Amino acid sequence: MAVSHTTIATASGSRYLQQLCNHWKHKFAVENTPEHGVIPFSDDRVCTLDATTDGLSIRIEAPDEESLERLQGVVIDHLKRFAFRENLESVRWERAPA
């Protein structure tokens, strides 16, 4: 299992978390509160979101590096649409232990 995470500094973390979760609720069994969300894209591809007053943490799990990078791109592309007023061009993903 490949795992990565990033934290984005923003005062709108909860709003973005809820927008991302609501966006995918029609297609996946999304679970969320204003502070925590889980988007199960499949049995082996999961995005976990945690919002604080000053940021949004995103954790991606996927079966391999290729799937991980693809899912990172999908999640960030959607986040950029919701957060178009913020500069999210320099999002840095870090590999994490599975």
ABEGO torsion letter per residue (X at the ends): XBBBBBBBBBAAAAAAAAAAAAAAAAABBBBBBAABBBBBABAABBBBBBBBAABBBBBBBBABAAAAAAAAAAAAAAAAAAAAABBAAABBBBBBBX
